Amino acid sequence: MNTITSTTINWLYACNTEDVPLNGGVCVKFDHLQIALFHFSRRNEWYATQNLCPHKQQMALSRGMIGSHSGEPKVACPFHKKTFSLKDGRCLSDEDECQIGVYPVKVASGRVYIGFEITASSK
């Protein structure tokens, strides 16, 4: 018997667009998670990542500086200056294998939503 796996995205309301500073970030808590939400207004884009910097295990990424590296949107940890891609979470500052989790974001009617994948299996 074959098992079918499907993935859907559960969109959770995070905040209103005006709650996030232009070209900056905020921390949003969902249950036990801390999510860094960024409004990259220079690019008219929104990103969400884990707030935990994997380098020294500090909840700090939402306070990091955002910018670009060879066209890739990035965030730099305010304490350690390690930089991470806002698109896929990989470390951009060195050959370090640390990576951060990223989440989809959508904006509708002035409200910002962060997506969480829900995986279901059926037979």
Secondary structure as the mmCIF struct_conf table of DSSP 4:
data_model
#
loop_
_struct_conf.conf_type_id
_struct_conf.id
_struct_conf.beg_label_comp_id
_struct_conf.beg_label_asym_id
_struct_conf.beg_label_seq_id
_struct_conf.end_label_comp_id
_struct_conf.end_label_asym_id
_struct_conf.end_label_seq_id
STRN STRN1 ILE A 4 ASN A 16
HELX_RH_3T_P HELX_RH_3T_P1 THR A 17 ASP A 19
BEND BEND1 VAL A 20 VAL A 20
TURN_TY1_P TURN_TY1_P1 LEU A 22 ASN A 23
STRN STRN2 GLY A 24 PHE A 30
TURN_TY1_P TURN_TY1_P2 ASP A 31 HIS A 32
STRN STRN3 LEU A 33 PHE A 40
TURN_TY1_P TURN_TY1_P3 SER A 41 ASN A 44
STRN STRN4 GLU A 45 GLN A 50
BEND BEND2 ASN A 51 ASN A 51
STRN STRN5 LEU A 52 CYS A 53
TURN_TY1_P TURN_TY1_P4 PRO A 54 GLN A 57
STRN STRN6 GLN A 58 MET A 59
HELX_RH_3T_P HELX_RH_3T_P2 LEU A 61 ARG A 63
BEND BEND3 GLY A 64 GLY A 64
STRN STRN7 MET A 65 HIS A 69
TURN_TY1_P TURN_TY1_P5 SER A 70 GLY A 71
STRN STRN8 GLU A 72 ALA A 76
TURN_TY1_P TURN_TY1_P6 PRO A 78 HIS A 80
STRN STRN9 THR A 83 SER A 85
TURN_TY1_P TURN_TY1_P7 LEU A 86 ASP A 88
STRN STRN10 ARG A 90 CYS A 91
BEND BEND4 SER A 93 GLU A 95
STRN STRN11 GLN A 99 GLN A 99
STRN STRN12 VAL A 102 TYR A 103
STRN STRN13 VAL A 105 ALA A 108
TURN_TY1_P TURN_TY1_P8 SER A 109 GLY A 110
STRN STRN14 ARG A 111 SER A 122
#
